[in-house]
C-alpha cells in the first residue's frame, strides 16, 4: 500500500474566491495559470472549487459552506444526509471543522490545496484544519517552482532565502494546528529545556538565512576576484 501511494503523483485541489471586481474571463485565466503552475511542480489537479464573495473570509479565505464541501471531496466522504433541497447550516459545518483531523492518505482524493491568492498564515492554518491536507497559496507555489528550477549556486541561495523568509511567520500558525503536544520539545538537542518546535524552527531558519547570506557574499567576492584577474 505504501509503495503504491509513493508512486502516485501529488493530487491537488485548486481553490479560488472570485471578488466582484474580477470578471469571469479573468477568473478562468487565473485558474488556468495556477493549474499550469501545479503541473510544473508535477501535481495532478483533481478538482476545482470556486466561490463568489464580496471579500475573502477573514478566518479561512473560503466561506464555511465551501470549506465543508471541499473537505468532503478531499476526504472522499458522502454528502450529508439531509432533507432534499435543505442547505447545510453554517453551524453544522463549523462543528465538523472543530473536530477535524488530517485526511487519511489511503482514502483521500487529494493531497494538497492550492489557493489562487496570497493568504495570511492564519487563513492557511484554518483552511488546512478544515480540509485536512496541506495548503499552499499562489506565492508559495511560485517560490517552490523557482526553488526547484534555480540552476546557479547564487540563484538557489537567493530563492531559498525568500522561501525561508516567507515561511517564518507561518510557523506560529502551524504550531497552533499541531496542538500542545506538537509544540513542546524537551531540552535534549535543543537550546534549553522546554524550547518549542516553533522557537527551534525559527532559530534554524534565522541561522540558515544568515548562512546563505554569507555564502552569497562569498560568491560575490569570488566573482569580483575572477573578474579582476581577467582584466
N, C-alpha and C positions, 0 to 999 in steps of 0.2 A: 504493500500500500504506500509506504513512504517513498519507495523508488518511483512509483507512478506519479506521485504528487510533485516530486522534484523535476521530472521530465516535462511536466506541463508548463506552458508559458504563464506568466503572471496575468491574471484576468482582472481587468479594470472596469469600473463603472464611472462614467462621466456625469458630473452634476453641475448645473448652472442655473442661476437666477436671471430672469430677463426683467430688467428695470424699464420703467415707462419710456425713458429716453432712447432705448435700444430697439431698432427695427427688427422685424423677423429675419430679414436678409442678413443683417449684421450679426444677429444671434447665431444663425446657422453657419455663417462664415467662421465665427469664433470657435464653435463646437467642432467644425471640420478641422480647423487648425490644431485644436487640442487633441483630437483623435490621431492626427498625424504625428504629433509630438509623442503621444503614447506609443505609437508604432515604432518610432525611432528608438525608444527605450526597450523595445521587444515585448511590450504589453499587448494583450489581446483585449480589445474593448468589447464587452459583452452586454452592455446596457447603457442607456442614457436617461437621465432624469432631469427635467426642467420644470421651472416654476415661475410664474409671473407674479412679481411682488413690487410694491411701491419702494421698498428698500430691503436690504439684506436683514435676515433675522439676527439681532444683536448677540444672541446666545450661541447659535449654531449654524448661521448662514441660511439654511433652508428652514421652512416652517415645520411645525411639529408633525402635521399630517404627512408631508412629503418625506420627512425623515423616517416615519414609520413604514411608509410604502417602500422606501429604498432598503430599509432593514429587512423586511420580509423577503425582498428579492435576493439580497446578498446571502441571507441565512437559509434560503430555499424553504421558507415557511409558507403554509397555506394562508389564504385570505381569512381574516377573522370571520367567525360565524355570526352574522348579523341579519336582522330582518332585511328583506330585499329592498334596496334603494336607500337604506338608512346610512348616513355618513358616519365616519368614525369620529368619536368625540376626542377633543384635544386632551382631556384629562386621561382618557384611556391610553392614548399614545404616550403621554408623559409617564404614566405608571409603568408602561413597558420599558421605556428608556431607563428609568431609575434602577431597574433590576437587570440591566443589560450586561452580558458577558461577551467575551470575544467569540466570534463566529467559529464553528468547528471547521478546520481546514479540509476535513474529509467529505463534508457535505455542502459546504457553501458554494455559491455560484461565482463569487468574485473575491479577490484577494486585496483589493485596494480601491479607494475612491479618489478620483482626480477632479478637483474643483476648478472651474473655469474663471476664477478670480483669485486675487491675493486676499487671504483671510487672516484674521488675528489668531494668535496662539490659543486663546480661549475658545474661539469658534471651531478651530481644528480639533481641539480636545473634546468638546461637546459633541461634535459630529461623529468623531471616532467612537465615542462612548455609545452614541445612539445606534450606529450601524454595526459596530463590532469588528471593523477592519481598519487598517492604516489609512490615513488621509493625507494626500499631497495636494497643495494648492498649485496654481499655474506657475508661480515664481519658482517653487521648489522643483517642479518638473523641468523647467528650463535650465536651472542650475545643475540638475543631475545630468542633463544632456551635455552641457558644457564640460562637466567634470569627466564624463566618460570619453569625450572626443578631444580633450586637450592633448596636444602632442608634445610640445616642448616642456622642459622642466619648469621654466618660469611660468608658462601658461597654467600648468597643472597646479602649481603652488598658489597662484593668484585666484584661481577658481575655488580651490579648497578653502582659502581664507574667506571668500564671500559666502560659501556654503556654511562654514562653521559659524560665521557671524550671524547668518540668518537663522540657524538652528538654535543658537544660545538662548534667546528669550523664550523659546518654545519648550525648553527643558522643564521649567516650573510647571507648566500645564500638563506635560507628560507625567510628571511625578504625581500630580493630583489624580490622574487617571489610574496610576499604579496602586494608589492607596497607601496606608501607613506601613504595611509590611514591605512594599516595594521601595519605599522612600528611605528607610533607615539602613545604615550599614555599620558594621562593627569597626573598631579601630584597627583591626589587623589589615595590613597592607595599605592603609589609608593615611591621612594626616590628622590623627586624633580620633578618639573614641566617639562613636555616635555621629560621625560625618555622614550626611545623607548622600544618596545616589546623585541627587541633583547637584549638590555642592561639589562632589567629586568630579562629576561630568563637566560642570562649568570650569573647574580648575584645569581639567585635562584640555578643554577647548582653548582656554586662555594660553596654556603652555604650548599647545600645538600651533596656535596663531603666531605666538612670539617666535617659535622655532622656524616657521615658514617665512616670516618677515626677515629673519636673519639669513635664511637661505637665499631669498630674493636679493637682499643687499649684497651678499657674497657673489651671486651670479652677475650682478650689475658691475661690481668691481672687476670681476674676471673679464667681462665683455670690454670694459674700458681699457684694461691692460692689453688684451689681444689687439684691440684697435690701435693702440699706441705703438705696438710692436710692428704692425703692418705699415705704419707711416714712415 
